[in-house]
Amino acid sequence: MRTHRFRLPILLLLLLLGSAPVVGGQPAEPSGFQFVADNATAAATAAAIAPLSPVGLNGVDGAATGKSVNLPAGFSIVQVASGLKNPRFMTFDDAGNLLVADAGRGAVYRYAAGGGSIAPSGQPPAPLVSGLEAPSNVVVHNGYLYIGETRTISRYAYDPNAAAGGREAIVSDLPTGGHSTRTVQFDAAGAMYVSVGSSCNICDESDQRRAAILRFADDGSGQQVFARGLRNAVGLAIQPGSGLLWATVNERDNQGNEIPPDLVTIVAEGQNFGWPGCQPPNATPQDAGRDCSAITPPTVGLQAHGAPLGLAFSTGQQFPGDYANDLFVIQHGSWNRQPPAEPKVVRLHFDGLRPVSAQDFATGWQMADGSRWGRPAGVVVAPDGSLIISDDQAGTLYRIAYSG
């Protein structure tokens, strides 16, 4: 795998629709890209933001739910599954079936393909796999279904038209306590990446696997620390066209309403993003005497305490052309900010392989008083190009589609 070193500082602060993104100077390809922080650029970016309008949400039975989600013009949203407990991350297999990790039920469900998405379902199907330890992530790779559990990465021989094979625990000693989700992702060469969050808010870990992204062979052998200083890297995605690994990172709490930003960032081998000793975006020492001279700057910063989780690159053909290769990021919403940071879906817009702006794409799960009727958690692009979004509070899946 190529190693990319990024040394340009963060140069542009975008304040867009309350998301407060910080879009920084880490390029993908080509190298040498810089943002220009001037008023003309900021005005042009603001003018390009698509306004959002309420869109009524229909349930799996097609009836109105009385709820709405704010979306750009031409987009619709419907429930396509309900009755789940704590659905998190998802993937589609090669046959178009949707696999969903339900952390609350310790199970993985397989929804049958239907019209390029999934057929609406008021109750989950029988579990494909059950008896799991808080599964938060699923991915299909090279004939296996991989599941991220808290202390284990397990895999099962997988056929889209048959029951799952026997369980094989290929990594069985991941650290427990503190952040418990474990996300698995593969690059084009077949290397397996696993995110492991910290055991605490701010502390010096004794286990180097904490607050890190680990890399393995696809059979679980050859463990190494790929990158560190990532307090809780929850979502992982490979960018089409560049092969770069992107991660969402939940940064430290109790530093104030607006600091530090949560992160959506390119992650390359050997990089250190600063936790716990250095705060993003500018590697500010957490305490006097900390050496922050060799810290990697993040690619994008989002609103502090917004809790970014799932992320997915727009690889389908259904959305308008200017959405191609953009990155959708789920923000789960805050627990420790006043007023609360709301759950939402943010769109990072790319020029080629480079992020150039950020804007809200879907909002409305939070009421004016801060209460919430839902909290998006995961996002995946369906075979037809629509988005499937999991909601781990409402126990449902949504489909966002474009009809013009």
C-alpha positions in Angstrom: 0.0 0.0 0.0 1.2 3.5 -0.8 1.9 5.7 2.2 0.7 9.3 1.9 2.4 12.0 4.1 0.4 15.2 4.6 2.2 18.3 6.0 0.0 21.2 4.9 -1.7 23.1 7.8 -5.5 23.5 8.2 -6.3 26.7 6.3 -10.0 27.1 5.9 -12.8 27.3 8.4 -16.3 26.8 6.9 -19.3 27.7 9.0 -22.1 26.0 7.1 -25.6 25.4 8.4 -24.4 24.9 12.0 -22.0 22.0 11.1 -18.9 24.2 11.6 -16.7 22.1 9.3 -13.0 22.8 9.2 -11.7 21.7 5.8 -8.0 21.3 5.9 -5.0 21.1 3.7 -4.4 17.3 3.6 -4.7 16.5 -0.1 -5.7 13.2 -1.6 -4.3 13.2 -5.1 -2.7 15.2 -6.6 -0.4 16.5 -3.8 0.2 20.2 -3.2 -3.5 21.2 -3.0 -4.2 24.2 -0.8 -7.5 25.8 0.2 -7.7 29.6 -0.3 -9.2 31.3 2.8 -10.6 34.4 1.3 -14.0 36.1 1.4 -14.8 35.4 -2.2 -14.3 31.7 -1.7 -16.5 31.7 1.5 -19.2 33.6 -0.3 -19.2 31.3 -3.3 -19.4 28.3 -1.0 -22.3 29.7 1.0 -24.2 30.5 -2.2 -23.8 26.9 -3.5 -25.5 25.4 -0.4 -28.8 23.7 -1.3 -31.7 24.8 0.9 -33.5 22.0 2.9 -37.2 21.6 3.2 -39.4 19.3 5.3 -40.3 16.0 3.5 -43.0 13.8 5.1 -41.8 10.4 6.3 -43.9 7.4 5.3 -43.7 4.2 7.3 -43.0 0.7 6.0 -46.8 0.3 5.4 -46.8 3.4 3.2 -48.8 5.5 5.7 -47.7 8.9 6.9 -45.9 8.8 10.2 -46.5 12.4 11.1 -42.8 13.0 11.1 -40.6 14.8 8.6 -37.0 15.1 7.6 -35.4 18.2 6.0 -33.9 17.3 2.6 -32.7 19.1 -0.6 -35.3 19.6 -3.3 -36.1 16.4 -5.3 -35.2 13.9 -2.5 -37.6 11.7 -0.6 -37.4 9.5 2.5 -39.3 6.4 3.6 -38.9 3.8 6.3 -37.9 0.5 4.8 -37.5 -1.5 8.0 -38.7 -1.3 11.6 -38.7 -3.5 14.7 -34.9 -3.4 15.1 -33.4 -2.6 18.5 -30.0 -0.9 17.9 -29.1 -1.1 14.2 -25.6 0.3 13.5 -23.5 -0.3 10.4 -24.6 -2.2 7.2 -23.4 -3.5 3.9 -24.9 -4.9 0.7 -23.7 -8.3 -0.6 -23.1 -9.1 -4.2 -26.7 -10.3 -4.7 -28.1 -7.1 -3.4 -29.2 -8.3 0.1 -28.7 -5.9 2.9 -26.8 -7.1 6.0 -27.4 -5.1 9.2 -25.5 -5.4 12.5 -28.0 -4.9 15.5 -25.8 -4.3 18.5 -28.7 -4.4 20.9 -29.9 -7.8 19.9 -26.4 -9.3 19.3 -27.5 -10.3 15.8 -26.9 -9.7 12.1 -30.0 -9.6 9.9 -30.2 -10.2 6.1 -32.9 -8.3 4.2 -33.7 -9.7 0.8 -32.9 -7.6 -2.3 -35.8 -5.7 -3.7 -35.8 -3.3 -6.7 -32.2 -2.2 -6.2 -32.8 -1.5 -2.5 -34.7 -3.7 -0.1 -38.4 -4.6 0.2 -40.1 -2.7 3.1 -40.3 -4.9 6.2 -42.2 -4.2 9.4 -40.3 -6.9 11.4 -36.7 -8.1 11.0 -36.2 -11.5 9.3 -34.9 -14.4 11.3 -31.3 -13.6 12.3 -28.6 -14.7 9.9 -26.2 -14.8 12.9 -27.0 -14.4 16.6 -25.4 -14.7 20.0 -22.9 -12.0 19.2 -21.2 -9.5 21.5 -22.6 -6.0 20.5 -21.9 -6.3 16.8 -21.5 -2.9 15.3 -20.2 -3.6 11.8 -20.5 -6.1 9.0 -18.6 -6.4 5.7 -18.4 -9.1 3.1 -14.9 -9.9 1.7 -13.5 -12.8 -0.4 -16.3 -15.2 0.4 -16.6 -14.4 4.1 -18.9 -12.3 6.3 -16.8 -10.4 8.8 -18.4 -9.0 12.0 -16.9 -6.5 14.3 -17.7 -7.4 17.9 -16.4 -5.7 21.0 -13.5 -8.1 21.8 -13.6 -10.3 18.6 -13.5 -10.1 14.9 -15.4 -13.1 13.7 -16.0 -14.4 10.2 -18.4 -16.9 8.5 -18.2 -18.5 5.1 -20.8 -16.6 3.2 -23.2 -17.4 0.4 -25.9 -14.8 -0.3 -28.5 -17.6 -0.9 -27.7 -19.8 2.0 -27.2 -19.9 5.8 -24.0 -18.5 7.2 -21.2 -21.0 7.8 -19.6 -21.8 11.1 -18.1 -19.1 13.3 -14.3 -18.4 13.1 -12.9 -16.0 15.7 -9.9 -14.6 13.7 -9.1 -11.9 16.3 -10.3 -12.8 19.8 -8.4 -10.6 22.3 -9.3 -7.0 21.5 -9.3 -4.7 24.6 -12.6 -4.1 26.4 -14.0 -1.2 28.5 -14.6 2.3 27.4 -15.5 2.7 23.7 -16.8 -0.7 22.5 -17.5 -0.5 18.8 -15.2 -2.3 16.4 -15.4 -1.4 12.7 -13.8 -3.7 10.0 -12.8 -2.4 6.6 -10.7 -3.9 3.7 -8.5 -2.2 1.2 -8.1 -3.3 -2.5 -5.1 -5.4 -1.5 -7.1 -7.3 1.1 -5.6 -5.8 4.2 -8.1 -5.7 7.1 -8.4 -2.5 9.2 -10.0 -2.5 12.6 -10.8 0.6 14.7 -10.4 0.4 18.5 -11.5 3.4 20.6 -10.0 4.6 23.8 -10.8 3.3 27.3 -11.4 6.8 28.6 -12.0 10.4 27.7 -8.4 11.7 28.2 -5.7 9.4 29.5 -2.4 7.8 28.5 -3.3 4.2 27.5 -1.2 1.3 28.5 -2.4 -0.8 25.6 -1.1 0.6 22.3 -4.1 -0.9 20.4 -6.4 1.6 22.1 -7.3 4.9 20.3 -5.9 3.4 17.1 -6.6 1.8 13.8 -5.1 -1.7 13.6 -4.1 -3.6 10.4 -4.2 -7.4 9.9 -4.1 -9.9 7.1 -7.7 -11.0 6.2 -7.3 -14.1 8.3 -6.5 -12.0 11.4 -2.8 -12.6 11.5 0.0 -10.0 11.3 -1.5 -7.5 13.7 0.1 -4.0 13.7 -0.8 -0.5 14.7 -1.6 1.3 11.5 -2.3 4.8 13.0 -2.8 6.2 16.5 -3.9 9.2 18.4 -7.5 8.6 17.3 -9.7 8.8 20.4 -12.6 6.9 18.9 -12.4 6.2 15.1 -15.9 4.8 14.6 -16.5 4.7 10.8 -14.0 3.5 8.1 -14.3 3.8 4.4 -12.0 3.4 1.3 -12.3 6.3 -1.1 -12.9 5.2 -4.7 -10.2 6.4 -7.1 -7.5 7.0 -4.5 -7.7 3.9 -2.3 -7.2 6.2 0.7 -8.6 5.2 4.1 -11.0 7.7 5.7 -12.3 7.6 9.3 -14.8 9.4 11.5 -13.4 10.3 14.9 -15.2 11.2 18.1 -12.9 13.6 19.9 -12.5 14.3 23.6 -15.4 15.6 25.8 -15.6 18.3 28.5 -13.4 20.9 26.8 -16.3 23.3 26.1 -19.2 23.5 23.6 -17.1 24.2 20.6 -13.7 22.5 21.1 -12.2 20.3 19.9 -13.9 19.5 16.5 -14.8 16.0 15.7 -13.0 14.6 12.7 -13.5 13.1 9.3 -10.0 12.4 8.1 -7.7 10.6 5.7 -5.6 8.1 7.7 -2.2 6.8 6.5 0.3 4.4 7.9 2.3 5.7 10.8 0.3 8.8 11.5 -0.4 10.2 14.9 -3.5 12.4 15.3 -2.7 13.6 18.8 -5.0 12.1 21.3 -4.7 12.4 24.3 -1.9 14.9 24.5 -2.7 17.3 21.6 -6.0 18.8 20.6 -7.1 19.2 17.0 -7.3 21.0 14.6 -3.9 22.7 15.4 -2.3 20.2 17.7 -2.7 22.4 20.8 -1.1 20.8 23.8 -3.7 19.3 26.2 -1.3 20.0 29.1 1.8 22.0 29.5 4.9 20.2 28.4 3.3 17.9 25.8 5.3 17.6 22.5 2.9 18.2 19.6 5.4 18.8 16.9 4.9 15.6 14.9 1.0 15.5 15.0 -0.8 14.8 11.7 -3.5 17.5 11.0 -7.0 16.2 10.2 -8.6 16.5 6.8 -12.0 17.8 8.0 -13.3 18.9 11.3 -17.1 18.9 12.2 -19.0 20.5 15.0 -17.6 19.6 18.4 -19.6 16.7 20.1 -21.6 16.0 16.9 -20.4 12.4 17.2 -19.7 11.4 13.5 -20.3 7.6 13.0 -21.1 6.1 9.6 -19.7 7.4 6.3 -20.2 6.3 2.7 -18.9 7.7 -0.6 -21.6 8.4 -3.2 -20.8 5.8 -5.8 -24.3 5.3 -7.3 -25.9 6.9 -10.4 -29.3 7.9 -8.9 -28.4 11.2 -7.3 -27.6 14.3 -9.4 -24.2 14.4 -11.1 -22.6 16.8 -8.7 -23.1 14.3 -5.9 -20.7 11.8 -7.6 -17.9 10.7 -5.2 -19.1 13.0 -2.4 -18.9 11.7 1.1 -22.0 11.3 3.3 -21.3 11.4 7.1 -23.7 10.6 9.8 -23.6 12.8 12.9 -25.2 10.9 15.8 -25.7 14.1 17.9 -24.3 15.2 21.3 -24.9 14.1 24.8 -22.8 16.9 26.5 -23.4 20.1 24.6 -25.8 23.0 25.2 -27.8 23.4 23.0 -27.5 19.8 21.9 -25.7 19.2 18.6 -28.4 17.6 16.4 -28.4 14.2 14.7 -28.0 14.8 10.9 -26.5 13.6 7.7 -23.7 15.9 6.3 -22.5 15.9 2.7 -18.8 16.6 2.1 -18.5 17.8 -1.5 -15.4 16.8 -3.5 -13.7 18.4 -6.5 -12.1 15.2 -7.9 -10.5 13.6 -4.9 -10.4 16.7 -2.7 -13.0 17.9 -0.2 -13.9 21.5 -0.9 -17.1 22.2 1.1 -19.5 20.7 3.6 -23.3 21.2 4.1 -26.2 19.6 5.9 -28.0 17.0 3.7 -30.6 15.6 6.1 -31.9 17.1 9.4 -35.0 17.1 11.5 -34.6 14.2 14.0 -34.2 16.7 16.8 -36.9 19.0 18.1 -36.5 22.7 19.1 -36.4 21.7 22.8 -33.5 19.3 22.1 -35.6 16.1 22.3 -35.1 13.6 19.5 -37.4 11.1 17.8 -34.5 9.4 16.1 -30.7 9.2 15.8 -29.1 8.1 12.5 -26.0 5.9 13.0 -25.0 4.1 9.8 -25.2 4.8 6.1 -24.7 2.6 3.0 -25.2 3.2 -0.8 -27.8 0.8 -2.2 -27.3 -0.9 -5.6 -29.7 1.5 -7.1 -27.8 4.5 -5.8 -30.1 5.5 -3.0 -29.0 5.8 0.6 -30.0 3.4 3.4 -29.6 4.9 6.9 -29.9 3.1 10.2 -31.5 4.8 13.2 -30.3 3.1 16.4 -32.8 5.0 18.6 -36.0 4.4 16.6 -34.9 0.9 15.6 -35.6 1.6 11.9 -33.9 1.9 8.5 -34.6 4.8 6.1 -34.2 5.0 2.3 -33.3 8.4 0.8 -33.9 8.6 -2.9 -33.9 11.2 -5.6 -36.6 11.6 -8.2 -35.9 15.1 -9.5 
